[in-house]
């Protein structure tokens, strides 16, 4: 029967004169499974008896729908209105409406008296769908919903009515009739099925809790699948992405968080809600949580839950375990963290380390075999003296020696410039044979040196005078533009440490094997290699040994066996360090010259700095800090004299108050005069000749105030009696010609110039300008030639000759391009390659020394050597990934205010006007920078035996019982345009390595060799018994 064919009902009551809405009830049979009180059918509609007010008094039947004209069904916004009502009837019914209470009361009367249903039965049967009825129906009975039923229910459930289902649920949850069950133990129950709970509040809350529970389980199952991205396979048996160092780093936490948000949105929302409180607002500013950011905490919590559910969903826990290994956590820390699901077990981390090493070897080999890529090698020897605790046969104290190398990817260089045939064509010109001294001196770019060094004069002044600090950015811009030569792009250098070797660098046959091993690890073998030059860098000794090997093997026909494909490179950090040692050795002075204000030792004594124990090998960090501090003090004193003031700082304070500060152009013009008068080579010659008042086109000699003439006769040094027979020379009565020069001034000029060149090299290195650095290196060649460092004179001469005479312009540009490394990818953080290699070697030495093994053993070569750099990097990048800044070891000049004041107020402030007081020292022997009779003087034979090879052979000398600390490992960086020294805290790093190895024990090798275990063994008891005998 169609809806419009159903009988209609009207109300007739004296108390209710209006015509109420009619109920359109279809005829149907009640299924046998329904409540027995429900009538089996309705054949007709009966008029209700008259009820008391306000209930309508009576109901009676009216004419059937068939007697009324049909109307087109119209959908309204209220599902309670009968769509079959005519517009005329609806208009008449709206004039007098029943109240909501009347309608509800009428509804319940009909439900009880006519339908014989309870309210729950009505809700149940109206919400029962066709599918549910078919499942519950008895075979042979009718089932399904009428069109009217389906339309009304669908209209309501889709939220199209005035009141949505959510409104009804809210009323159920807040209704006072269900309040007495609010403290029921069944509230939010996840154990009792919500269908078994009768009260509304416990049922609704349990329904919500169990529904959320199912969704959380569904999300976590989706997240722990191998395709989600949380899996890192450390074994070939495991399905998932093979682990690599690209998966572990600063972005690990962020990528894990994104994966969790994608696959576990509800879990993420709930955990974030639990981990965070509403932000606090103070003075209109919203305060964010900094100590424990909710997103970081939530990422760690959910990742731990996923790892607990599946041991292969291990990306973040495994990265945390490797970080703990890099921080040298104790073995008990691994056991504790593994029990809580924070990190894998110690055995699993070791397996991951081996997998990472194998993956790194594949990546390195693939890059080395790529014909379109360019790479270079850097290596250095490693050695330490191993002292046995229990002496026995076979357990003697011995020197453990090895060699470690690193492969660096080079970007932005055309591989064709390293073509071997092109290099042979240039060598065939034999230009080295015609090389002269004048050609060598012509290579110096004097204009560039003046431009770049006079900027140091300005830079020192504006950093010392606070009123001129606004010019810092302009100075930094000039370094990057006007005086720039060949700047490197600011990108992170990709580094691939290679497996270490136990071969000795000083034995030619073993060193040849080392070089072949390095080439083989990058896919270059005797049978298959590129006919292209492979740059190999190292310190002075490594550079020289490669040259000697090439000379000895030049008669081999194969370019590989003759090592012709190698292009030796001299690295710059050892060169700069040796230059600093030369400055100290040449300008420190002696006890006899303690009153000489030109000596470095005189200035150091004024600020309480002690003399280095070995002037031939000073610490790079403390040495450069002292030399540059004295240099700045003398530069400022020259500025004071230029302005004709007693107090430079008070003078600029006065100018600032009067708003008469000089412009940058004024300072630049004055700086050029000061450079030519106090730091140029001509100024040094002019000081020695005594013609300081002679006009010069290169400077203003009047800037240097002359001293009073020296009248005291010059002392004649006594010569030692000689055993040889000598002829008698007749004495002359002619008095010696008076010396008109000023040696103190000349020595001060020499120190300032050499210290400026040293600082320029350090600044160019940190700034990544290899062109500026190369210009400073060419100047160092001449300063080394005038010192006792003959080896580096030969090294630098060889480098300059190779670059200038035996390389094309493109090859020279390419070789210079790869001389510096930037591991962080930050501006001002470039470093020489041998400095980075020195850092790797010292970390590896700590591991080898504690284990008492060789550098070529599998535990060192296959597990530690290739991973050591990445572990060290992980400690810095991981902190940045969670919003923490790494600890810095930078040392700037902010703490030298007192030292500067003492240097300014002492004798140094008058070192120009009173230089004549020391002219009597000019006849002493200053060839070596110190008196021949001083305790620091050495003989020629001793100097040849103790040349600068000490900086190359053993940068970390053996430490036995003498208590001598090894030199620190320092390098320069540019921070906001200021040159600062960064000293790596190797003592802390090595101490942590030793602490970790104490817990690792000897069985770590056994774990390393075991490849049959499952990385999911974190939940077993293996970690409780593996190293019990070591603990």
LOLUM-694041 format. One record per residue (C-alpha): x, y negated, z negated. Coordinates in steps of 0.001 Angstrom, whole numbers, plus 500000, padded with zeros to 6 digits. Layout:
XYZ/...
//
This chain:
500000500000500000/501360496673500976/501819493987498324/499063491852499796/496623494747499644/496807495117495897/493835494003493780/494009490594492200/493119489585488658/491813486357487174/491268485160483675/487893483978482388/487886482585478919/486252479716477174/489432478871475447/491528479222478574/489590477642481437/492510477739483843/493074480531486288/496300482241485303/498707483909487649/497772487337488874/499852490451488401/500491492407491505/501129495945490328/501728498738492876/500238502192492458/502784504871491905/503238508116490021/505488508183487035/508339510784487325/508229513655484851/511533512515483348/510037509207482235/508515508750478775/505360510807478258/503489507780476957/503673506217480359/500459506722482385/500853508942485391/499080506546487664/496857503552487987/493769503904490139/492231500547489508/492599497438487412/490365496741484468/489379493509482801/491049492986479449/488854492327476472/488612488820475113/491534487976472855/491812485404470166/493261481998470880/495839481216472223/495707484517474074/493283484401477037/489945485949476111/489264488208479057/490473489580482295/488236490760485112/488700491891488643/488203489587491547/487945490266495184/490563492376496826/493351490904498893/491749492332501963/488869489860501528/491305486908501554/493152485627504581/496703486781504856/499532484299504194/503138484512505220/505368485504502359/507523482666501082/510580483143498869/510595480881495835/513243480085493257/511354481869490491/511059485641490755/508129485609488302/505795483913490860/503753486085493165/504809485417496746/501290486397497962/499607483383496317/498170480892498756/499339477334498767/495836476182497867/495654478487494906/499127477488493679/498197473876493868/495093474524491791/497041476566489257/499713473933488694/497179471513487325/496733473607484175/499682475943483319/500147478503480605/502918477786478136/505989479974478024/504818481558474782/501408482316476318/503045484018479257/505343486058477072/502493487086474785/500327487995477734/503184490007479218/503644492080476076/499871492707475770/499831494046479315/502966496084478648/501491497722475556/497835498153476400/497876498854480105/501349500178480955/501909501924477656/505623501084477869/508140499790475424/510229496776476289/513291499001476701/511448501290479087/510444498351481198/514029497069481438/515366500542482128/512914501449484863/513020498092486596/516827498219486727/516934501820487958/518059501872491570/517184504331494313/520520506111493894/519986506581490180/516466507906490729/517645510390493313/520236511713490902/517709512066488055/514601513111490013/513109516578490075/513105518255493464/509816517809495240/508888514544493508/508811511099495013/511704508775494311/512922505367495340/512033501731494974/509307499830496748/510169496886498875/508655494629496284/510700496190493490/513902496007495485/513336492419496507/512628491165493007/515501493031491348/517963492065494065/516857488453493811/517541488485490077/520821490417490088/522287488207492788/521732485203490560/519276483459492869/516686482838490209/516388480074487721/517931482272485039/520924484426485985/521827487801484426/524621486072482522/522021483964480748/520185487073479624/523376488748478410/524294485639476476/520872485607474800/521231489265473886/524642488642472385/523511485590470394/519997486655469474/519408486520465702/517565489859465745/520834491654466498/522940489732464039/522970492344461305/525257494553463390/527945491889463970/530259493552461429/529610497041462654/532706499249463048/531469499990466544/532065496423467653/534569496396470550/534948500151470259/537096501870472869/536663505386471459/532856505743471239/531162505520474644/529088502388474807/526124504442476098/526005506154472721/525810502863470837/522241501599470284/522512498090468721/522939495368471288/526016493602469957/528187496687469360/526999498069472688/527804494933474647/531209494402473052/532153498045473447/530960497938477041/533207494928477691/536172496460475876/535901499775477696/535437498059481039/538535495903480458/540422498978479311/539658500800482545/540731497778484559/544011497416482644/544789501090483217/543924500696486887/546270497694487157/549193499314485396/548885502407487584/549035500164490604/552022498265489220/554150501333488474/553867502677492008/557149502655493974/555682500222496493/555066497519493889/558670496311493709/559371497157490065/561375500268490925/565164500354491280/566455503778492233/569791504684490668/569816508207492091/569200509668495511/566506511864493952/564431508865492927/561873507302495249/562176503566495382/564408500743496437/568103501508496048/569601499312493379/571849496458494456/573277493364492840/570883491230494855/568076492700492734/569670491594489477/570342487951488781/568738484600488198/565595485458490184/564934488837488565/562577487486485915/560769485255488395/560303488028490952/559131490442488262/556649487849487050/555278487381490566/554877491141490981/553008491392487690/550693488543488647/549939490238491943/549219493730490629/548155492999487056/546216489723487059/543925490640484154/546808491973482082/548775488810482746/545861486568481780/545218488411478512/548874488541477439/549369484887478331/546300484027476256/547765485911473293/551254484444473698/550248480795473959/548292478352471898/546566475216473125/549288472649473863/549816469978471279/549461466344472281/551447463634470555/551095460010471527/549371461061474707/552214463400475718/551582467125476064/554317469107474340/555425472293476059/556843475326474287/560593475429474893/561930478060472505/559725480944473645/557971480023476902/554771482082477140/555379483070480756/558824484479479944/557544486298476860/554562487698478749/556804488911481566/558995490767479082/556052492302477217/554245493555480322/557502494809481834/558188496806478666/554688498283478813/555169499295482444/558561500809481643/556991502774478795/554325504150481127/556799505027483878/560549505173483387/561058504369487067/559381500954486774/562700499761485457/563728496594487250/563639494131484362/564644496621481603/567562497877483701/568725494336484389/568519493636480656/570566496765479961/573275495699482397/573288492289480759/573790493977477383/576641495939478918/578156492737480262/577810491143476821/579516494263475403/576691495256473103/577345498104470712/576229501633471431/573686501459468624/572155498432470337/571477500589473374/569915503309471248/567708500812469433/566654498965472574/565946502192474439/563700503414471634/561577500286471883/561503500384475685/563421497131476020/566375498616477920/567282502039479315/569643504368477528/573383503920477669/573765506891480009/571213505433482417/573002502078482463/576281503796483314/574586505646486154/573202502357487368/576676500860487242/578005503630489438/575104503230491842/575758499493491986/579419500097492698/578598502513495521/576110500070496991/578624497241496752/581189499356498597/578707499948501428/577873496256501701/581557495310501768/582361497872504431/579414496795506563/580489493149506486/584098494019507246/583055496074510280/580793493363511662/582583491793514655/580650488539514230/581648487990510615/584750486504509023/586251487461505690/589472487100503763/591246489011501024/592822487803497812/594806489977495467/597127489846492517/599024492260490351/597702493275486937/599874494487484099/599873494917480370/601974496736477813/600119499663476302/601139500452472728/600308503945471481/598986504301467951/600207507865467493/603543508465469156/604150511869470678/605607513414473767/603600512057476644/602200509256474467/604966506708474678/604538502960474927/604526501951478560/603837499125480941/600662499796482931/600759498095486319/598143497867489006/596791495722491790/593301494270492212/591821492497495205/588598490805496263/586946490374499633/585324486985500349/582793486271503053/583541483121505040/580751481198506726/580931478448509296/584098479730511014/584194481101514540/585697484625514545/587356483962517906/589874481557516365/591528484541514621/592203486317517894/595570488027517760/596490487406521382/595911483664521005/598228483641518000/600902485446520001/600757482793522717/601429480070520188/604309482037518649/605843482508522085/606474478753522224/609094479151519445/608398475692518063/609851476573514675/613363476684516088/613126473033517098/611615471793513864/613526468844512350/613404466945509095/611996463865510787/609163465931512223/608463467231508747/608311463752507215/606134462557510068/603484465061508973/602797462939505884/599791460697506338/601055457649504439/597963455602505210/595709458279503757/597892458590500652/597643454873500000/593905454864500537/593254457797498251/595714456872495500/594610453282495177/591120454637494489/592575456335491415/593611452944490126/590050451679490449/588511454904489141/590614454821485968/589662451202485280/585907451540485818/585717454650483639/587595452946480824/585664449669480981/581995450256480226/580993447039482002/582247448512485263/580597451933484985/578006450969487571/580721451332490224/581152455074489589/578699456081492281/580422453828494813/583803455393494049/582316458880494442/580847457831497773/584208456578499029/585862459895498111/583256461706500192/583348459354503167/586267456968503621/589110459205502429/587489462573503253/589515464843505515/587882468268505777/585037468819503336/583593472280502869/579831472839502840/578398473204499345/577255476816499495/577852479773497214/580664482033498361/579734485695498579/582279487783496712/582899491529496939/585435492920494437/587345495892495765/588445499046494023/591628498623492014/594851500571492520/597688501804490318/600320500919492922/603096498446492131/603303495233494065/607087494958493758/607715498347495406/607459497863499145/606167501335499984/603496501162497299/602527497626498219/602088498741501828/599722501460500620/597819498839498639/597345496694501745/596192499685503797/593764500624501012/592334497093500967/591819497174504728/590255500628504571/587650499494502014/586426496967504581/586272499485507418/589643498707509026/591649501873509627/594553502896511808/592185504509514271/589528501800514248/590359498154513589/589688494753515087/592570493095516928/591972490030514881/593944488395512091/592830489129508546/593781486346506105/595264487694502871/595943485250500049/597852485463496809/600293483703494564/603857482926495568/605216486425495065/602346488152496873/602682485685499736/606427486319500014/606112490111499776/603619490232502641/605989488190504783/608831490569503967/606710493630504737/605758492177508096/609404491621508823/610316495207507899/607411496782509800/607563494604512913/608925497417515085/605803499569514740/603838499636517953/600422499468516304/599308496046515134/597709497780512174/600775499698511002/603031496688511503/600587494558509485/600582492057512311/596838491661511842/597434490163508380/597778486400508032/599461485629504680/598083482608502791/599575480832499806/596864480118497274/596719476714495630/596061477268491909/599480478744491170/600972476008493349/599228473258491381/600154474943488092/603786475139489119/603694471461490088/602400470540486621/605252472521485091/607681470667487323/606270467312486161/606779468291482527/610226469643483142/611316466544485055/609728463810482925/609485465119479380/612888463847478362/614981465073475434/615666464230471820/618297461745472882/615679459921474989/613018459658472341/613071455847472613/612659455887476384/609048454733477060/609196456138480578/609458459742479379/606388461915478942/607719463186475640/607828459636474234/604144459102474970/603225462556473672/605010461844470406/603009458633469949/599721460566469947/601009463503467935/601330466041470743/603989468670470264/606490469664472873/605492472789474817/607430475883473844/608503476355477452/608631473342479749/609022475665482709/605661477259482040/603280474895480284/599629475705479764/597679474392482739/594707473132480756/596511471313477969/599324470259480301/597085468493482800/595057466908480007/598179465361478452/599769464296481749/596585462654483041/595943460971479690/599377459333479723/598875458431483377/595584456678482593/597171454788479716/599939453479481946/597506452580484708/595418450547482263/598540448842480962/599431447847484513/595941446404484901/596478444476481673/599673442971483027/598038442183486348/595303440171484627/597856438612482273/596052439684479103/597068441152475767/593829443121475333/592246444423478514/589010445481476840/588461442134475128/589124440415478432/586360442336480219/583994441829477296/584495438105477734/583932438330481483/580733440270480904/579397437609478547/580254434929481064/578850437024483910/582100436722485819/582920440404486295/585008441090489387/583384442651492415/584480445975493829/586208444208496702/588265442179494236/589262445314492327/590145447110495533/592467444316496682/594167444262493289/594443448071493255/596336448084496535/598848445609495102/599247447685491958/599671450883493952/602427449349496094/604128447835493078/603987450750490610/603302454038492406/604713453790495922/608023455309496963/609324451896498048/608566450499494594/610707453228493039/613622452439495371/613225448733494724/613384449317490958/616637451261491309/618197448650493571/617242445792491342/615734443608494107/612411443261492409/612172439602493411/612782440207497094/609687439616499219/608178442743500695/605467443362503195/604337446450501337/603500444808498065/603783441891495738/607070442309493797/606217439407491532/603660441613489803/606491443432488017/607973440986485464/611802441066485460/613737441800482278/616800440104480850/620211441153482239/622077443891480423/625476442713479197/626669445682477185/629293447738479020/628031450940480470/629005454003478452/631151456478480311/630210460115479636/633107462285478547/633928465084480914/634826468538479675/638516469411480021/639121471559483042/641537474498483081/642456473828486679/645380471683487604/644293468209488573/646120465344490130/646463462131488207/644325459308489547/645749455838488866/643442453735486680/642190450483488001/641683447393485933/638759446174488047/635621446082485848/632629448087487048/630004446262488976/627004445477486782/623957447612487421/621018445458488461/618404448170488723/615895449455486170/615967453209485673/613206453199483072/610891451481485500/611939453793488320/611311456900486195/607914455540485151/606998454937488789/608109458461489667/606023459993486879/602923457999487759/603204458841491428/603751462566490861/600989462742488266/598663460954490680/599503463454493419/598805466312490983/595456464831490000/594576464113493610/595158467800494415/592956468828491481/590204466383492487/590305467458496126/590145471104495047/587091470585492860/585419468420495510/585985471022498206/587983468737500504/590698471022501856/592013468259504114/592825465993501156/594262468962499286/596530469831502193/597869466264502309/598746466485498594/600416469870499161/602649468360501846/603828465729499347/604517468449496770/606932470069499209/609324467129498807/608939466957495021/609624470691494751/612670470256496974/614126467773494455/613584470127491495/614753473519490334/611738475276491823/613411476472494950/611011479345495565/608001477120495950/610018474867498203/610405477828500536/606780478897500123/605378475477500972/607779474987503849/606651478333505264/602970477447504877/603337474038506504/605423475427509350/602887478185510033/599942475803510006/601555473004511993/603782474886514422/602360478387514800/598608477838514752/596235476216517135/594149473334515864/591094475595515532/593047478265513689/594559475724511304/591099474344510618/589735477853510054/592523478892507671/592084475751505607/588338476343505592/588696479567503606/591269478419501047/588675477405498427/585852479318496767/582582478137495238/580928480905493221/578130478759491826/577193476893494989/577275473553493124/578900470354494267/582193469697492498/582663473358491486/585118474556494111/588130476521492913/591199478129494487/590854481791495312/593809482909493178/592218481261490141/589105483405490626/591240486490491166/593203485722488008/589955485627486066/588831488988487443/592200490543486668/592240489413483059/588800490849482415/589820494124484015/593034494211482009/591038494147478781/589089497241479830/592173499123480993/594134498187477884/591452499464475540/590818502682477427/594507503411477936/593907504518481527/595398503568484852/594003500948487214/593471503614489848/591428505974487662/587850506639488780/586321505061485686/588086501777486456/588161501847490242/584633503114490924/582678501748487962/584307498612486559/586419497056489311/583595496418491795/581073495401489126/583144493202486854/582511490005488796/578778490613488985/578542491380485273/580381488186484453/578107486258486818/575005487915485406/575563486419481966/575348482923483431/572657483415486074/570401485488483811/570284482705481242/569338480259483939/566571482585485086/564793482295481730/565340478561481361/568493478657479234/571643476761480148/574916478614479961/577529477538477490/580121475273479041/583835475160478472/584348471784480074/586649469301478414/586396465699479501/588259462639478327/585608461517475867/587689462646472908/590826460744473850/589766457281472718/592114457324469722/595036458561471811/594453455828474368/594408453203471627/597698454408470193/599329454443473600/597977450969474263/599101449524470927/602556451157470783/605766450538472684/604173451732475898/602273448437476229/605576446608476733/607401449215478796/607753446840481764/608812443619480068/611366445345477813/612860447906480164/616310446367480000/616807447654476470/617346451147477851/619601450364480781/622568451857478992/621108455283479730/621507454993483450/624886456726483626/623566459905482050/622797462902484202/619084462884485047/619312465217487962/617318467840486093/615235465316484162/617081466067480875/620550465611479513/623011468352480310/623857468597476677/620276468858475415/619019472093473926/616575472479476823/619254472404479491/619926475622481361/622768476679483565/622458477173487262/622726480944486877/619986480967484260/617750478820486436/618133481191489345/617180484091487107/614226482222485610/612793480440488602/609129479817489115/608520483501489810/607454483683486208/604210482025487197/603569484728489746/604855487959488261/603196487838484884/600574485165484441/599576487076481333/602872488082479650/602920491182477447/601970490400473880/603704492626471383/604570491491467891/605825488017468666/602376486475468286/602768484451471483/599388483708472992/598957484039476743/598336480815478651/594743479772479040/592948480042482354/591789476555483303/590609474811486420/589320471376487323/585741470466488174/584025467255489194/581067466364486984/579343463118487978/582489462140489816/584701462641486761/587470465216486753/587021467582483799/588897470698482795/587022473965482360/588827476577480292/587471480097480427/587139481683477000/588899484915477868/589618485755474252/585917486013473511/585243487950476692/588018490436476095/587084490786472440/583532491666473436/584826494199475947/586948495820473252/584019495930470825/581886497601473430/584550500138474332/584957501102470684/581411502440470776/581567503866474252/584175506479473393/585923508939475609/582736510687476738/581837507752478941/583914509426481632/581804512540481293/578640510547481640/580140508778484604/580917512055486362/577489513562485693/575263513147488712/572639515740487949/570790513877485242/567617511968485676/567605508294485006/564296508781483265/566090510418480332/565583507323478226/562773509082476389/564860512154475565/567135512603472613/570341512609474666/571331509156473494/571206510373469879/573830513084470391/576087511962473229/578724510111471229/578162511357467683/581760512431467238/582954508944468243/580708507204465761/
//
